Amino acid sequence: LVQAVPDVAAAQRGEAARRYLARAARGWSDEARDALAAQVLALLDDPRFAAVFPPGSRAEVSIVGRLPRPRGGRLIVSGQIDRLVIDDNAVLIVDYKTDHAPPARPDQAPPAYVRQLALYRAVLAQLDPARPVRAALLWTETLDMMELPASALDAGLASVLAR
């Protein structure tokens, strides 16, 4: 739902969410569908996340690339970016996570999440080395966003490439 509704005009999002959930969550109760729609609409309407959903941003972007390993060879990276935002100054990749109790600080983010975003960041950095690539986790259950520092992403990438 977070992938499908952001590109719909704000005035039509509620109806679009209900139609989407009527198809995708047929076995759910009306109350459960309404609760999920309300949660997603609150996320999209929250000004803290405006930078994640600007016009022209994209959902579910496939990514494939190769990264050189320090000891030779290449690592093939293949995945899907939940939300990609490109502007004149930077690239922002956002991964949605549904954890009910997300970490409070970036240094507590699960290493697998950090490594995933580090790989995507490294692939995108190859396309335009002059444009910084930022990465963030958007916690959909608690409506919080956590940008990961470059140092954490660099360390996560190094740990994957060293394997």
Secondary structure, DSSP 4 states (H G I P E B T S, - for coil): -TTTSTTS-GGGHHHHHHHHHHHHTTTS-HHHHHHHHHHHHHHHH-GGGGGGS-TT-EEEEEEEEEEE-TTSSEEEEEEEEEEEEE-SS-EEEEEEE--SS--SSGGGS-HHHHHHHHHHHHHHHHH-TTS-EEEEEEETTTTEEEEEPHHHHHHHHHHHHT-
